[in-house]
Amino acid sequence: MVKAEQIIVAASIMAAPQAAAFLFRSAGARAAQSLIRVRGGAAPLFSTVASNALLDQSGLPKFDKIEPSQVKPAVSELLSKLETDLESLEKNLATKTASPDGASYSDVVEAMEVIESPIEYAWGVVSHLTGVMNGDELRAAHQELQPDVIKVTTKIAQSKAVYSAVEQVEQRAKGSLDEAQRRILASSLAGMKLSGVGLEGDLKDKFNLNRVRLAELSTLYSNNLLDATQAFSLTLTAKEDVAGLPPSALALCAQMAQAAAAKAEEGSAEATAGAGATAEAGPWRIGLDMPTYLPAMQHLESSKVREELYRAFISRAGEENAPLISEILQLRAEQARILGFNTYAEMSLERKMAEDVVSVAALTEQLRAKAHPAALEELVTLTAFAKSKGFEGDQLQLWDVAYWSEKQSEELFGFEEEELRPYFALPNVLKGLFGLCKRLFGVDIVEADGDAPTWHPDVRFFKVQDEASGEHLASFYLDPYSRPATKRGGAWMGTCTGKSSVVPGREQPVAYLTCNGSPPVGDKPSLMTFSEVTTLFHEMGHGLQHMLTKVPHAAAAGISGVEWDAVELPSQFMENWCYDEQTVYGSGLAKHYETGEPLPKKLFAKLKERSIYQAGMVMLRQLYFGTLDMELHGDYDPATDARTPFQVQKEIASHYTVLPPLEEDKFLCAFGHIFAGGYSAGYYSYKWAEVLSADAFAAFEEAGLDKEAEVRATGRKFRETVLALGGGRHPSDVFRDFRGKDASPEALLRHSGLL
């Protein structure tokens, strides 16, 4: 997922709403406030640089020196400077536009980039840290300053002098600009219109107040979800309660109990019992973070314990976030009406590939027609299987599905998930992933730990170099493990610095890749589930588009300026390679962490077969989320509709789920993608982009996955088009450049086993 949390300049003319740190992969993925493209900063020009690391922007962030106490003075100084610089720029633009020659692209677009970059750099770092090292002091500083950031960036977005200059450049200089520059101008004008540049008087005041409030609500929603996830834990002491839990999960849960004991009051029962926790004797602490929750739901024999965990999971932040959801929906609808749209969904689609709500619904229904019958049959088959193995109820409950699905999968494919973990140690997976990047895209990824300060000891740093020339192209941080106490759930790619030709020191883009994978336990490395492997490949896809861009203009480089419903193309494309034999075996991705033996070929074949297991249910779930999102931001009017958002959820669920949600289900209170991220009226983008990504991978299948020369040639073409062109060209044209045709849903349905 691409994270939207850092987009501080969503209000700014050059901050395309699509350019963000991405794409959640999970509904806990975290997410963020309004989308912000965080480009680089300027060289240190501030009087307090020596005492404030956020003002030292001469290179990568000084994470080893940044303190929460520095946030307010740094951001306040940068905002003040930005306002002063904007006033000067507006006066200069007024003079330029009135002159015979008029304003130039450099006068407005590049000048804006330069004056915005310091606050984007600093606020981007602060926003990133709230996602990965959240704490009371940092959270308070972020919440205090966020309204000021929104107000100043809104002022930029509503600058009539800037708008007039951009409009003049677009009209006069089109013939002298490249395609990316023309798209930047068009996107800037559209973005400023959607930011209220044409509003006056009371409507403008109301619109701007709503912007600030929406940002506050988004942050509060996200913090509530983090707190609720962290607050719940279930400590088990009886061995019968953890029966079925695999050894790796038992060890992790014991380690969690030890960690909790270390923080508990000295002499308390928790401190005493947890201090000596072992995988064999317990106690075992299970939370709502994926590394402990998911294995519990898949393997615990106790239906009672699974039910307790499930009910806790679906009610996270229910009391706290329920009122926020209604207010968010109401304010978004009001913003859309102020700008002249019927619904927020209409407004959102103004800057996406999909032409309108009808187009989104058409694709959804086309996929549902295949997925729904398959999902119903899958449930019938699963229920029959469970009954044959001793399940005594008439119908499976929601907390039974994952457990019996795991059992059925084991019987159908002849292996347990636990058998795979030793073959997917993180160091080996990285070696395989980097080998794939070299094979397809001609880049070397080299360890560079120590070259950049990090925010946590677990964080790694890497450099990306061109294989042929040795040129340093980009860098990225990798934060791989779950930290429930301070780190938001999910996985995402975020922008540290973007490529820029006008801001000094920003020639090489830098990305954050953040996951919540299984941490090392004891002296063992991180032994990943296969799902965690595909998640890492997914986020690397986002990172590659950010890092391998060839667009020199920041507002269209990498993920910046890419229409939101195309942004998941590279990420979902990369997941396909987890099932490619050369990828798995060619670089040592899947080998036993102790013996070095490769994953048995028979086991790999079964793993590939399992890729389409319950494909109907999997696809239907995504269609459910996307349809619910569009309904809440479309036909549903929170101001006049008698239904609550949760009643709307139940209605949509009746068409898109095979088991209805519980009456007390508060899933919406944890749907961070649409309430605290960039996917509002855009969650459908996952399926929209998956059509593109599946068709893109089909190009490699047609070339022959066993024909190395053809695979490499096709990979280089993917790099030169999808990864290189970013937001500098419309995604439909970029796809045609690569594929030679428009995308078709056939490849997706075939890959899913639904055709």
Buried (B, 14 or more C-beta within 10 A) or exposed (E): BBBBBBBBBBBBBBBBBBBBBBBBBBBBBBBBBBBBBBBBBBEBEBEBBEEBBBBBBBBBBBBEEBEBEBBBBBBEBBBEBBBEBBEEBBEBBBEBBEEEEBBBBEBBBBBBBBBBBBBBBBBBBBBBBBBBBBEEEBBEBBBEBBBBBBBBBBBBBBBEBBBBBBBBBBEEBEEEBBBBBBBBBEBBBBBBBBBBBBBEEEBBEBBBEBBBBBBBBBBBBBBBBBBBBBEBBBBBEEEEBBEBBBEBBBBBBBBBBBBBBEEBEEEEEBBEBBEEBBBEEBBBBBBBBBBBBBBBBBBBEBBEBBBBBBBBBBBBBBEBBBEBBBBBBBBBBBBBBBBEBBBBBBBBBBBBBBEEBEBBBEBBEBBBEBBBEBBBEBBEEBBEBBBEEEBEEEEBBBBBBBBBBBBBBBEBBEBBBBBBBBBBBBEBBBBBBBBBBBBBBBBBBEEBEEEBBBBBEBBBBBBBBBEEEEEBBBBBBBBBBBBBBBBBBBBBBBBBBBBBEBBBBBBBBBBBBBBBBBBBBEEBBBBBBBBBBBBBBBBBBBBBBBBBBBBBBBBBBBBBBBBBBBBBBBBBBBBBBBBBEBBBBBBBBBBBBEEEEBBEEEBBEBBBEBBBBBBBBBBBBBBBBBBBBBBBBBEBBBEEEEEBBBEBBBEBBEEBBBBEBBEEBBBBBBBBBBBBBBBBBBBBBBBBBBBBBBBBBBBBBEBEBEEEEBBBEBBEBBBBBBBBBBBBBBBBEBBBBBBEEEBBBEBBBBBBBBE
